[in-house]
Amino acid sequence: LDRSEPRTRIALFSALELSRQDPIVERLNRIYSAKLEQALFHLFELGQRSGEIKASCPALEMSRAFLGSYYGLRIMGQTIRDKHFLRDVLNGTLAAL
């Protein structure tokens, strides 16, 4: 919820604005998303094995759902000023784990 770090916005908003028009931006965003997905997948797998995270769905599915929520929250954070709403999105995402 902290807007003081603008650098991470480049990956998110370039994907929204330029990916369909610029193949280089599209490729970079696919690489960035794949790295995030792989890191989350690894963490969810470890968490499921240790029992810290529910094993109710595959780790890959969890990582993709988490990424979708992450990207959605980043966009909503720019358009919705209600921090309670944003916290509810975050809390709901974490509760699903």
Residue frames as a rotation matrix with the C-alpha (Angstrom) as fourth column:
LEU 1
0.559 0.829 0.000 0.00
0.829 -0.559 0.000 0.00
0.000 0.000 -1.000 0.00
ASP 2
0.207 -0.590 -0.781 3.07
0.282 -0.728 0.625 2.23
-0.937 -0.349 0.016 0.01
ARG 3
0.887 0.197 0.418 3.34
0.453 -0.187 -0.872 4.39
-0.093 0.963 -0.255 -3.11
SER 4
0.681 -0.652 -0.334 6.83
-0.423 -0.722 0.547 5.67
-0.598 -0.231 -0.767 -2.30
GLU 5
-0.351 -0.837 0.419 8.59
-0.102 0.479 0.872 3.11
-0.931 0.263 -0.253 -4.53
PRO 6
0.433 0.644 -0.630 7.76
-0.632 -0.282 -0.722 3.90
-0.643 0.711 0.285 -8.18
ARG 7
-0.485 -0.752 -0.447 10.33
-0.830 0.235 0.505 1.61
-0.274 0.616 -0.738 -9.87
THR 8
-0.794 0.183 0.579 8.21
0.162 0.983 -0.089 -1.53
-0.586 0.023 -0.810 -9.70
ARG 9
0.215 0.928 -0.304 5.42
-0.098 -0.289 -0.952 0.27
-0.972 0.235 0.029 -11.53
ILE 10
-0.286 -0.390 -0.875 7.39
-0.868 -0.283 0.409 0.21
-0.407 0.876 -0.258 -14.77
ALA 11
-0.992 -0.118 0.054 6.88
-0.089 0.922 0.376 -3.54
-0.094 0.369 -0.925 -15.28
LEU 12
-0.413 0.907 0.084 3.20
0.565 0.328 -0.757 -3.38
-0.714 -0.266 -0.647 -14.45
PHE 13
0.345 0.653 -0.674 2.22
-0.073 -0.697 -0.713 -0.36
-0.936 0.295 -0.193 -16.49
SER 14
-0.499 -0.514 -0.698 4.43
-0.772 -0.101 0.627 -1.14
-0.393 0.852 -0.346 -19.46
ALA 15
-0.912 0.224 0.343 2.57
0.292 0.942 0.163 -4.44
-0.287 0.249 -0.925 -19.71
LEU 16
-0.009 0.990 -0.139 -0.74
0.588 -0.107 -0.802 -2.63
-0.809 -0.088 -0.581 -19.75
GLU 17
0.486 0.239 -0.840 0.23
-0.249 -0.884 -0.396 0.10
-0.837 0.402 -0.370 -22.15
LEU 18
0.092 -0.610 -0.787 2.89
-0.939 -0.316 0.135 -1.27
-0.331 0.727 -0.602 -24.48
SER 19
-0.382 -0.380 0.842 2.96
-0.262 0.919 0.295 -5.07
-0.886 -0.108 -0.451 -24.57
ARG 20
0.384 0.613 0.690 0.57
0.494 0.495 -0.715 -5.42
-0.780 0.615 -0.113 -27.48
GLN 21
0.982 0.003 -0.188 2.41
-0.138 -0.665 -0.734 -2.78
-0.127 0.746 -0.653 -29.47
ASP 22
0.293 -0.955 -0.045 6.05
-0.921 -0.269 -0.282 -3.49
0.258 0.124 -0.958 -28.66
PRO 23
0.726 0.025 -0.687 7.40
-0.065 0.997 -0.033 -7.05
0.684 0.069 0.726 -28.91
ILE 24
-0.388 -0.917 -0.091 10.44
0.103 0.054 -0.993 -6.18
0.916 -0.394 0.074 -26.76
VAL 25
-0.520 0.296 0.801 8.25
-0.819 -0.438 -0.370 -4.90
0.242 -0.849 0.471 -23.93
GLU 26
0.604 0.781 -0.157 6.02
-0.728 0.622 0.290 -7.97
0.324 -0.061 0.944 -24.28
ARG 27
0.360 -0.564 -0.744 9.04
0.165 0.823 -0.544 -10.29
0.918 0.073 0.389 -24.06
LEU 28
-0.684 -0.651 0.330 10.48
-0.161 -0.306 -0.938 -8.47
0.712 -0.695 0.105 -21.03
ASN 29
-0.195 0.704 0.683 7.13
-0.973 -0.226 -0.044 -8.60
0.124 -0.673 0.729 -19.26
ARG 30
0.722 0.399 -0.565 6.75
-0.387 0.910 0.148 -12.32
0.573 0.112 0.812 -19.98
ILE 31
-0.132 -0.870 -0.475 10.22
0.257 0.433 -0.864 -12.90
0.957 -0.236 0.166 -18.50
TYR 32
-0.724 -0.100 0.683 9.41
-0.526 -0.560 -0.640 -10.75
0.446 -0.822 0.353 -15.44
SER 33
0.250 0.918 0.309 6.07
-0.954 0.179 0.242 -12.52
0.167 -0.355 0.920 -14.88
ALA 34
0.599 -0.079 -0.797 7.62
-0.097 0.981 -0.170 -15.96
0.795 0.179 0.580 -15.36
LYS 35
-0.525 -0.845 -0.103 10.30
0.083 0.070 -0.994 -15.19
0.847 -0.530 0.033 -12.75
LEU 36
-0.520 0.430 0.738 7.67
-0.840 -0.417 -0.349 -14.02
0.158 -0.801 0.577 -10.27
GLU 37
0.566 0.785 -0.250 5.52
-0.747 0.617 0.248 -17.07
0.349 0.046 0.936 -10.99
GLN 38
0.260 -0.552 -0.792 8.47
0.105 0.832 -0.545 -19.42
0.960 0.059 0.274 -10.54
ALA 39
-0.770 -0.548 0.327 9.51
-0.215 -0.261 -0.941 -17.79
0.601 -0.795 0.083 -7.24
LEU 40
-0.192 0.795 0.575 5.96
-0.981 -0.162 -0.104 -17.96
0.010 -0.584 0.812 -5.89
PHE 41
0.596 0.383 -0.705 5.55
-0.485 0.872 0.064 -21.55
0.640 0.303 0.706 -7.12
HIS 42
-0.249 -0.804 -0.540 8.70
0.143 0.521 -0.842 -22.56
0.958 -0.287 -0.015 -5.26
LEU 43
-0.832 -0.047 0.553 7.57
-0.485 -0.420 -0.767 -20.81
0.268 -0.906 0.327 -2.07
PHE 44
0.160 0.971 0.180 4.07
-0.983 0.139 0.121 -22.30
0.092 -0.196 0.976 -2.23
GLU 45
0.423 -0.085 -0.902 5.51
-0.190 0.965 -0.181 -25.77
0.886 0.248 0.392 -2.82
LEU 46
-0.659 -0.730 -0.184 7.77
0.089 0.167 -0.982 -25.43
0.747 -0.663 -0.045 0.21
GLY 47
-0.655 0.475 0.587 4.90
-0.753 -0.477 -0.454 -24.07
0.065 -0.739 0.671 2.28
GLN 48
0.436 0.837 -0.330 2.62
-0.806 0.526 0.270 -26.92
0.400 0.148 0.904 1.25
ARG 49
0.108 -0.483 -0.869 5.26
0.066 0.876 -0.478 -29.52
0.992 -0.006 0.126 2.08
SER 50
-0.863 -0.505 -0.009 5.85
0.074 -0.108 -0.991 -28.00
0.500 -0.856 0.131 5.53
GLY 51
-0.248 0.869 -0.428 2.12
0.940 0.322 0.108 -27.62
0.232 -0.376 -0.897 6.20
GLU 52
-0.696 -0.063 -0.715 2.28
0.372 -0.884 -0.284 -23.82
-0.614 -0.464 0.639 6.48
ILE 53
-0.577 0.510 -0.638 0.12
-0.779 -0.578 0.243 -23.40
-0.245 0.637 0.731 3.36
LYS 54
0.268 0.791 0.549 -3.00
-0.431 0.609 -0.667 -25.38
-0.862 -0.058 0.504 2.48
ALA 55
-0.847 -0.523 0.100 -2.51
-0.187 0.467 0.864 -28.07
-0.498 0.713 -0.493 -0.14
SER 56
0.007 0.978 0.208 -6.08
0.116 0.205 -0.972 -27.66
-0.993 0.031 -0.112 -1.40
CYS 57
0.974 0.224 -0.027 -4.92
-0.009 -0.079 -0.997 -26.75
-0.225 0.971 -0.075 -4.90
PRO 58
0.482 -0.841 0.244 -1.68
0.866 0.415 -0.280 -27.13
0.134 0.346 0.928 -6.89
ALA 59
0.030 -0.598 -0.801 1.17
0.608 -0.625 0.490 -24.74
-0.794 -0.501 0.345 -6.13
LEU 60
-0.837 -0.330 0.437 1.23
0.543 -0.406 0.735 -23.54
-0.065 0.852 0.519 -9.74
GLU 61
-0.006 0.926 0.377 -2.45
0.722 -0.257 0.642 -22.61
0.692 0.276 -0.667 -9.60
MET 62
0.581 0.171 -0.796 -1.86
0.769 -0.435 0.468 -20.80
-0.266 -0.884 -0.384 -6.29
SER 63
-0.415 -0.827 -0.379 1.07
0.592 -0.562 0.579 -18.85
-0.692 0.016 0.722 -7.71
ARG 64
-0.755 0.183 0.630 -0.96
0.537 -0.378 0.754 -17.74
0.376 0.907 0.187 -10.72
ALA 65
0.376 0.925 -0.056 -3.94
0.750 -0.268 0.605 -16.74
0.544 -0.270 -0.794 -8.57
PHE 66
0.342 -0.338 -0.877 -1.65
0.734 -0.487 0.473 -14.83
-0.587 -0.805 0.082 -6.25
LEU 67
-0.749 -0.649 0.130 -0.03
0.563 -0.521 0.641 -13.06
-0.349 0.554 0.756 -9.21
GLY 68
-0.320 0.729 0.605 -3.47
0.651 -0.294 0.700 -12.10
0.688 0.618 -0.380 -10.54
SER 69
0.666 0.551 -0.503 -4.38
0.735 -0.372 0.567 -10.66
0.125 -0.747 -0.653 -7.17
TYR 70
-0.082 -0.810 -0.580 -1.03
0.711 -0.456 0.536 -8.89
-0.698 -0.368 0.614 -6.91
TYR 71
-0.837 -0.238 0.494 -1.40
0.540 -0.511 0.669 -7.24
0.093 0.826 0.556 -10.31
GLY 72
0.067 0.953 0.295 -5.02
0.664 -0.263 0.700 -6.36
0.745 0.149 -0.650 -9.61
LEU 73
0.577 0.099 -0.811 -4.11
0.780 -0.361 0.510 -4.84
-0.242 -0.927 -0.286 -6.27
ARG 74
-0.515 -0.828 -0.220 -1.34
0.667 -0.549 0.504 -2.79
-0.539 0.113 0.835 -7.88
ILE 75
-0.683 0.336 0.649 -3.81
0.467 -0.482 0.741 -1.36
0.562 0.809 0.172 -10.42
MET 76
0.409 0.904 -0.123 -6.56
0.658 -0.199 0.726 -0.80
0.632 -0.378 -0.676 -7.85
GLY 77
0.139 -0.457 -0.878 -4.01
0.896 -0.319 0.308 0.89
-0.421 -0.830 0.366 -5.60
GLN 78
-0.880 -0.463 0.110 -3.65
0.454 -0.750 0.481 3.55
-0.140 0.473 0.870 -8.27
THR 79
-0.638 0.690 0.342 -7.38
0.046 -0.410 0.911 4.06
0.769 0.597 0.230 -8.76
ILE 80
0.516 0.809 -0.281 -8.99
0.322 0.121 0.939 3.33
0.793 -0.576 -0.199 -5.38
ARG 81
-0.275 -0.638 0.719 -8.00
-0.391 -0.609 -0.690 5.46
0.879 -0.471 -0.082 -2.39
ASP 82
0.606 0.600 0.521 -9.94
-0.733 0.167 0.660 3.41
0.309 -0.782 0.541 0.17
LYS 83
-0.440 -0.898 -0.022 -7.21
-0.798 0.402 -0.450 1.60
0.413 -0.180 -0.893 2.13
HIS 84
-0.246 0.437 0.865 -9.80
-0.643 0.594 -0.483 -0.59
-0.725 -0.675 0.135 3.88
PHE 85
0.811 0.531 -0.245 -10.94
-0.508 0.431 -0.746 -1.91
-0.291 0.729 0.619 0.49
LEU 86
0.317 -0.786 -0.532 -7.36
-0.688 0.196 -0.699 -2.61
0.653 0.587 -0.478 -0.55
ARG 87
-0.590 -0.502 0.633 -6.62
-0.806 0.410 -0.426 -4.36
-0.046 -0.761 -0.647 2.75
ASP 88
0.279 0.777 0.564 -9.71
-0.593 0.602 -0.535 -6.52
-0.755 -0.185 0.629 2.26
VAL 89
0.803 -0.073 -0.592 -8.37
-0.525 0.386 -0.759 -7.61
0.283 0.920 0.271 -1.14
LEU 90
-0.215 -0.973 -0.078 -5.01
-0.719 0.212 -0.662 -8.43
0.661 -0.086 -0.746 0.43
ASN 91
-0.478 0.072 0.875 -6.53
-0.786 0.409 -0.463 -10.20
-0.392 -0.910 -0.139 3.43
GLY 92
0.626 0.770 0.126 -8.84
-0.586 0.571 -0.575 -12.25
-0.515 0.286 0.808 1.20
THR 93
0.539 -0.523 -0.660 -5.93
-0.575 0.344 -0.742 -13.29
0.615 0.780 -0.115 -0.98
LEU 94
-0.531 -0.809 0.251 -3.82
-0.716 0.271 -0.643 -14.35
0.452 -0.521 -0.724 2.01
ALA 95
-0.132 0.571 0.810 -6.76
-0.800 0.422 -0.427 -16.17
-0.586 -0.704 0.401 3.62
ALA 96
0.779 0.435 -0.452 -7.08
-0.627 0.569 -0.533 -18.30
0.026 0.698 0.715 0.48
LEU 97
-0.084 -0.890 -0.449 -3.61
-0.618 0.400 -0.677 -19.64
0.782 0.220 -0.583 1.14
